[in-house]
Amino acid sequence: MAISELQIALIGAGAAAVAGVWAYNVWQDRQHRKTADRIFKGGQGDALLDGQQQTSADVPPAGNIRREPGERQEPHFADEANDFSHEGDAANIAEAAATDVPALSESAQQEPAPQQALPGGCADAVADCVLHLVAVDPLPAPVVWAMQSAWAGALSKPLHWLAQSDVDGAWQQVDADEVGRYRAWAVALQLVDRRGPVSDGELARFFDGVQQLAQQTAATLELPSRGELVLRAGKLDEFCAGVDIQFVLHVVEASGGVFAGTKLRGVAEAAGLALEADGVFRARDEAGGELYTVANLGAERLEAESIKSLATHGLTLSLDVPRVTDGALAFDRMLATARQLAASLGGVLVDAQRAPLSDAMIEAIRVKTAELQQRMRDGGIVPGSTRALRLFS
């Protein structure tokens, strides 16, 4: 039987449609894989890791806060069209969880310890470069403080001075108010924070300043290799960059409307959150440490007075993984709060593209959180510890 022109056209159209669907599926699969790779290899911005500037007036930052060496910049909003609501994406995220995070070598984890233990909160063998000075005669603390003030203010990393008591040998932190006299001194310069590692130039200024102080006070001083310290700081920063993640969830009004600020505050406080001076609700642990935050999805702060008249389209809940002791537990508490807020306010739990979060994606976040924190422990940085709080600041 002869095939009419109309039948030929219909067959051609059908074949084209099948080819188009196949091509779209291939493209979508590649996009999902690229997105997952970007998230957990230090990339910027996605539906669950939504980066933004960390200021007192803005929502807390989310996503990978650090940058690779040489590419560091402040976090910012990224409105990329990445939809992570699909079940299939969770498998890609789990796969991406095995991305290469540099191991922290023993030399990077440890520094030769002094004979007497220094306070770990301000002179840390991992986080700091610690220099020791010993004077023949006790040096007045006000004199040392005045001498170091000439150059210490030019350093971008935290600097701490310590002195050892001649009575009991205990070390104590010294500040501008200290008036005692001490023979043994230590000064610690932090090597890494979220802005990146200390530079060779900054280490040179630090070394020069301490060396001049030692010469002027006739104190002995031994300087380590500056080049080795630069390498150590770079390795430490690279390791920290690989685990520096904040996870974000959003709660928006179900019909696309707004939440009333007066109702929001009551629900948030009922969930155990406290509105703090920076315009953000916080959940804290028994020791007062931050677990997670709840902030306005927009730019306006949630202040005690203005919240009464506030109408917001949504809320952002953020968990800073390196800075909490038990990330999986903190995430579960944050998730429970998000669901409580959604139920009480008539909202829904969504990603950055307003797509409802699937159970598979939620589980992927929980697993990733636990994995990142285990990598930190393996590298000698206990999540939520004083060391972690300093390195991830």
C-alpha positions as CSV (number, residue, x, y, z in Angstrom):
1,M,0.0,0.0,0.0
2,A,1.4,3.4,-1.0
3,I,2.4,5.7,1.8
4,S,0.9,9.2,1.5
5,E,2.9,12.4,2.0
6,L,0.9,13.1,5.1
7,Q,2.0,9.8,6.6
8,I,5.6,10.4,5.7
9,A,5.4,13.8,7.4
10,L,3.9,12.3,10.5
11,I,6.6,9.6,10.7
12,G,9.3,12.3,10.3
13,A,7.7,14.5,13.0
14,G,7.5,11.5,15.4
15,A,11.2,10.6,14.8
16,A,12.2,14.2,15.4
17,A,10.2,14.3,18.7
18,V,11.9,11.1,19.9
19,A,15.3,12.5,19.1
20,G,14.5,15.8,20.8
21,V,13.4,14.0,24.0
22,W,16.6,11.9,24.0
23,A,18.8,14.9,23.5
24,Y,17.1,16.8,26.3
25,N,17.6,13.9,28.7
26,V,21.3,13.7,27.8
27,W,21.7,17.5,28.3
28,Q,19.8,17.4,31.6
29,D,21.9,14.6,32.9
30,R,25.1,16.4,32.1
31,Q,23.8,19.6,33.7
32,H,23.0,17.7,37.0
33,R,26.5,16.1,37.0
34,K,28.2,19.4,36.4
35,T,26.2,21.1,39.2
36,A,27.0,18.3,41.7
37,D,30.7,18.5,40.8
38,R,30.7,22.3,41.2
39,I,29.0,22.1,44.6
40,F,31.5,19.8,46.3
41,K,34.6,20.9,44.5
42,G,34.4,24.4,45.9
43,G,32.0,25.8,43.3
44,Q,29.7,28.6,43.9
45,G,25.9,28.7,44.1
46,D,23.2,26.1,43.8
47,A,19.8,25.4,45.0
48,L,20.9,24.1,48.4
49,L,24.2,25.9,48.8
50,D,23.2,29.4,48.1
51,G,26.2,31.7,48.6
52,Q,25.8,35.2,49.8
53,Q,27.7,38.0,51.5
54,Q,28.1,37.7,55.2
55,T,27.4,41.0,56.8
56,S,25.4,42.0,59.9
57,A,22.6,43.2,57.7
58,D,22.4,40.2,55.4
59,V,21.4,36.6,55.5
60,P,24.3,34.4,56.8
61,P,26.5,33.0,54.0
62,A,25.9,29.6,52.5
63,G,27.7,27.3,50.1
64,N,31.4,26.8,49.9
65,I,32.7,29.9,51.8
66,R,36.4,29.5,51.0
67,R,38.0,29.7,47.5
68,E,40.8,27.8,46.0
69,P,44.2,29.6,46.6
70,G,44.4,32.6,44.2
71,E,40.7,32.6,43.6
72,R,39.4,33.7,46.9
73,Q,36.6,36.2,47.1
74,E,33.7,37.1,49.3
75,P,30.6,34.9,49.0
76,H,27.7,36.3,47.1
77,F,24.2,35.5,45.9
78,A,24.2,33.1,42.9
79,D,20.8,32.7,41.1
80,E,21.8,29.9,38.8
81,A,18.9,27.8,37.4
82,N,19.8,24.6,39.2
83,D,16.9,22.4,40.2
84,F,17.8,19.9,42.9
85,S,14.4,18.6,43.7
86,H,14.7,15.5,41.5
87,E,15.3,12.0,43.1
88,G,18.0,11.3,40.6
89,D,20.1,14.3,41.8
90,A,20.7,12.7,45.2
91,A,22.7,9.9,43.6
92,N,24.9,12.5,41.9
93,I,25.4,14.4,45.2
94,A,26.3,11.2,47.0
95,E,28.8,10.4,44.2
96,A,30.2,13.9,44.4
97,A,30.7,13.4,48.2
98,A,33.8,11.4,47.2
99,T,35.5,14.4,45.6
100,D,39.2,14.9,46.5
101,V,39.6,16.8,49.7
102,P,43.4,17.3,50.4
103,A,44.6,15.3,53.4
104,L,46.3,17.3,56.1
105,S,49.7,15.9,56.5
106,E,51.3,15.2,59.9
107,S,53.7,18.1,59.4
108,A,50.7,20.4,58.8
109,Q,48.9,19.1,61.8
110,Q,51.7,19.4,64.2
111,E,54.3,21.9,65.2
112,P,57.1,21.3,67.7
113,A,55.6,22.0,71.1
114,P,57.3,24.3,73.6
115,Q,58.4,22.9,76.9
116,Q,55.4,24.5,78.7
117,A,51.9,24.2,77.3
118,L,50.4,27.4,75.8
119,P,46.7,28.2,76.0
120,G,45.2,26.5,72.9
121,G,42.6,29.1,72.5
122,C,45.1,31.7,71.3
123,A,48.3,29.8,70.5
124,D,47.5,26.7,68.5
125,A,50.0,24.3,67.1
126,V,47.9,23.8,64.0
127,A,46.3,27.2,63.5
128,D,49.2,29.5,64.4
129,C,52.9,30.3,63.9
130,V,54.2,30.7,67.5
131,L,57.5,32.5,68.2
132,H,59.2,32.5,71.6
133,L,61.3,35.2,73.2
134,V,63.3,34.9,76.4
135,A,64.8,38.0,78.1
136,V,67.5,38.1,80.6
137,D,65.6,40.5,82.8
138,P,61.8,40.6,83.1
139,L,60.2,42.9,80.5
140,P,57.3,45.2,81.5
141,A,54.2,44.2,79.6
142,P,53.2,47.8,78.8
143,V,56.6,48.3,77.1
144,V,56.3,45.1,75.0
145,W,52.7,46.1,74.1
146,A,53.8,49.6,73.0
147,M,56.7,48.2,70.9
148,Q,54.6,45.6,69.1
149,S,51.8,48.1,68.4
150,A,54.0,49.9,65.9
151,W,53.6,47.0,63.4
152,A,51.0,44.6,64.7
153,G,48.1,46.7,63.4
154,A,49.3,46.2,59.9
155,L,48.7,42.4,60.0
156,S,45.5,41.0,58.6
157,K,45.5,37.8,60.7
158,P,44.7,37.6,64.4
159,L,47.8,38.1,66.7
160,H,48.1,37.0,70.3
161,W,50.7,37.7,72.9
162,L,51.4,35.5,75.9
163,A,53.7,35.6,78.9
164,Q,54.9,33.0,81.4
165,S,54.6,33.6,85.1
166,D,57.9,33.3,87.0
167,V,55.9,32.0,90.0
168,D,54.0,29.0,88.8
169,G,55.2,28.7,85.1
170,A,51.6,29.2,83.8
171,W,51.1,31.0,80.5
172,Q,48.5,33.8,80.2
173,Q,47.3,36.0,77.4
174,V,48.6,39.6,77.5
175,D,46.7,42.6,76.2
176,A,47.0,46.4,76.5
177,D,45.8,46.3,80.2
178,E,48.5,43.9,81.4
179,V,51.0,45.5,83.8
180,G,53.2,42.6,84.9
181,R,56.8,41.9,84.1
182,Y,57.9,38.6,82.4
183,R,61.0,36.9,81.1
184,A,59.4,34.4,78.8
185,W,57.1,35.5,76.0
186,A,55.3,34.0,73.1
187,V,53.5,35.6,70.1
188,A,51.1,33.7,67.9
189,L,50.0,34.7,64.4
190,Q,47.1,32.8,63.0
191,L,48.0,31.2,59.7
192,V,44.6,30.6,58.1
193,D,41.0,32.0,58.2
194,R,38.2,32.2,55.7
195,R,39.9,35.0,53.9
196,G,42.7,32.6,53.0
197,P,46.2,31.7,54.2
198,V,48.8,34.1,55.5
199,S,51.0,35.5,52.7
200,D,54.8,35.3,52.6
201,G,54.9,39.2,52.8
202,E,52.8,39.2,55.9
203,L,54.9,36.6,57.5
204,A,58.0,38.7,56.6
205,R,56.4,41.7,58.4
206,F,55.6,39.5,61.4
207,F,59.1,38.1,61.6
208,D,60.7,41.5,61.2
209,G,58.6,43.1,63.9
210,V,59.3,40.3,66.4
211,Q,63.0,40.3,65.5
212,Q,63.2,44.1,66.1
213,L,61.5,43.7,69.5
214,A,63.9,41.0,70.5
215,Q,66.9,43.1,69.5
216,Q,65.6,46.1,71.4
217,T,65.0,44.1,74.6
218,A,68.1,41.8,74.3
219,A,65.8,38.8,74.2
220,T,66.7,35.5,72.4
221,L,64.5,34.5,69.5
222,E,64.6,31.6,67.1
223,L,62.8,32.0,63.7
224,P,61.5,29.0,61.8
225,S,61.7,28.7,58.0
226,R,59.4,31.2,56.5
227,G,59.1,29.2,53.3
228,E,58.0,26.1,55.2
229,L,55.4,28.1,57.1
230,V,54.0,29.5,53.8
231,L,53.7,25.9,52.5
232,R,52.1,24.8,55.7
233,A,49.6,27.6,55.7
234,G,48.7,26.8,52.1
235,K,48.2,23.1,52.8
236,L,46.0,24.0,55.8
237,D,43.9,26.4,53.8
238,E,43.5,23.9,51.0
239,F,42.3,21.3,53.5
240,C,39.9,23.8,55.1
241,A,38.5,24.9,51.8
242,G,37.6,21.3,51.0
243,V,35.3,21.0,54.1
244,D,34.1,24.6,54.4
245,I,30.4,24.2,53.5
246,Q,27.2,25.8,54.7
247,F,23.9,24.1,53.9
248,V,20.8,26.2,53.4
249,L,17.0,25.5,53.4
250,H,14.2,27.9,52.5
251,V,10.7,28.2,53.8
252,V,8.3,30.2,51.5
253,E,4.6,30.9,51.6
254,A,2.7,28.0,49.9
255,S,0.6,30.2,47.6
256,G,3.4,32.7,46.8
257,G,2.2,35.2,49.3
258,V,4.0,36.6,52.4
259,F,4.5,35.7,56.0
260,A,3.4,38.3,58.6
261,G,6.3,39.3,60.8
262,T,4.3,39.3,64.0
263,K,3.3,35.7,63.6
264,L,6.8,34.8,62.4
265,R,8.4,35.9,65.6
266,G,6.0,34.0,67.8
267,V,6.5,30.7,65.8
268,A,10.3,31.1,65.8
269,E,10.5,31.7,69.6
270,A,8.1,28.7,70.1
271,A,10.7,26.7,68.2
272,G,13.4,27.7,70.7
273,L,15.0,30.4,68.5
274,A,16.1,33.8,69.8
275,L,16.2,37.0,67.8
276,E,19.7,38.5,68.2
277,A,21.1,42.0,67.6
278,D,22.3,41.3,64.1
279,G,18.7,40.7,62.9
280,V,18.9,36.9,62.8
281,F,17.2,34.2,64.8
282,R,19.6,31.6,66.3
283,A,19.4,28.2,67.8
284,R,22.1,27.6,70.3
285,D,23.4,24.5,72.2
286,E,23.7,24.2,75.9
287,A,27.1,25.8,75.9
288,G,25.9,28.8,73.9
289,G,27.4,27.8,70.6
290,E,25.5,28.5,67.4
291,L,23.7,25.5,65.8
292,Y,21.9,27.2,62.9
293,T,20.3,30.5,62.0
294,V,16.9,31.6,60.6
295,A,17.0,34.9,58.6
296,N,14.9,36.8,56.2
297,L,15.1,35.5,52.6
298,G,15.2,39.1,51.5
299,A,17.6,41.9,52.4
300,E,15.7,43.4,55.3
301,R,16.8,42.4,58.8
302,L,14.5,40.8,61.3
303,E,14.8,43.5,64.0
304,A,12.7,43.6,67.1
305,E,10.8,46.7,66.1
306,S,10.6,46.4,62.3
307,I,9.5,42.8,62.4
308,K,6.1,43.9,63.7
309,S,5.3,45.4,60.3
310,L,7.4,43.1,58.2
311,A,5.9,41.0,55.4
312,T,8.4,38.5,54.0
313,H,8.2,36.1,51.1
314,G,10.4,33.5,52.9
315,L,13.0,32.5,55.4
316,T,16.5,31.1,55.0
317,L,17.8,28.5,57.5
318,S,21.6,28.0,57.4
319,L,23.9,25.5,59.0
320,D,27.7,26.2,59.1
321,V,29.1,22.7,59.0
322,P,32.6,23.2,60.4
323,R,31.5,25.4,63.3
324,V,29.0,22.9,64.9
325,T,30.0,19.9,67.1
326,D,27.5,17.4,65.7
327,G,26.6,18.4,62.2
328,A,24.1,15.6,61.5
329,L,22.2,16.3,64.8
330,A,22.3,20.1,64.1
331,F,20.9,19.5,60.6
332,D,18.1,17.3,61.9
333,R,17.2,20.1,64.4
334,M,17.3,22.7,61.6
335,L,15.1,20.5,59.4
336,A,12.6,20.0,62.2
337,T,12.5,23.8,62.8
338,A,12.0,24.4,59.0
339,R,9.1,22.0,59.0
340,Q,7.6,23.5,62.1
341,L,7.9,27.0,60.6
342,A,6.3,25.8,57.3
343,A,3.4,24.1,59.1
344,S,2.7,27.0,61.4
345,L,3.0,29.8,58.8
346,G,1.4,28.0,55.9
347,G,4.6,27.6,54.0
348,V,6.6,24.9,52.2
349,L,10.2,23.7,52.4
350,V,11.9,24.4,49.1
351,D,15.2,24.9,47.3
352,A,16.4,28.1,45.7
353,Q,14.2,27.5,42.6
354,R,11.1,27.1,44.8
355,A,11.0,23.4,44.1
356,P,10.0,21.2,47.1
357,L,12.9,19.3,48.7
358,S,12.7,15.5,48.2
359,D,13.5,13.0,51.0
360,A,16.4,11.8,48.9
361,M,18.0,15.2,48.8
362,I,17.5,15.8,52.5
363,E,19.2,12.5,53.2
364,A,22.1,13.4,50.9
365,I,22.7,16.6,52.8
366,R,22.6,14.7,56.1
367,V,25.1,12.2,54.9
368,K,27.4,14.9,53.4
369,T,27.4,16.8,56.6
370,A,28.5,13.8,58.6
371,E,31.2,13.0,56.0
372,L,32.6,16.5,56.0
373,Q,32.9,16.5,59.8
374,Q,34.6,13.2,59.8
375,R,37.2,14.5,57.3
376,M,37.8,17.4,59.7
377,R,38.4,15.0,62.6
378,D,40.7,12.9,60.5
379,G,42.7,16.1,59.7
380,G,43.1,17.0,63.4
381,I,40.3,19.7,63.4
382,V,37.4,18.8,65.6
383,P,34.2,20.4,64.3
384,G,32.9,23.1,66.6
385,S,36.2,23.2,68.7
386,T,38.1,26.4,69.5
387,R,40.5,25.4,66.7
388,A,37.7,25.0,64.2
389,L,36.0,28.3,65.2
390,R,39.2,30.1,64.6
391,L,40.1,28.6,61.3
392,F,36.5,29.0,60.0
393,S,36.1,32.6,61.0
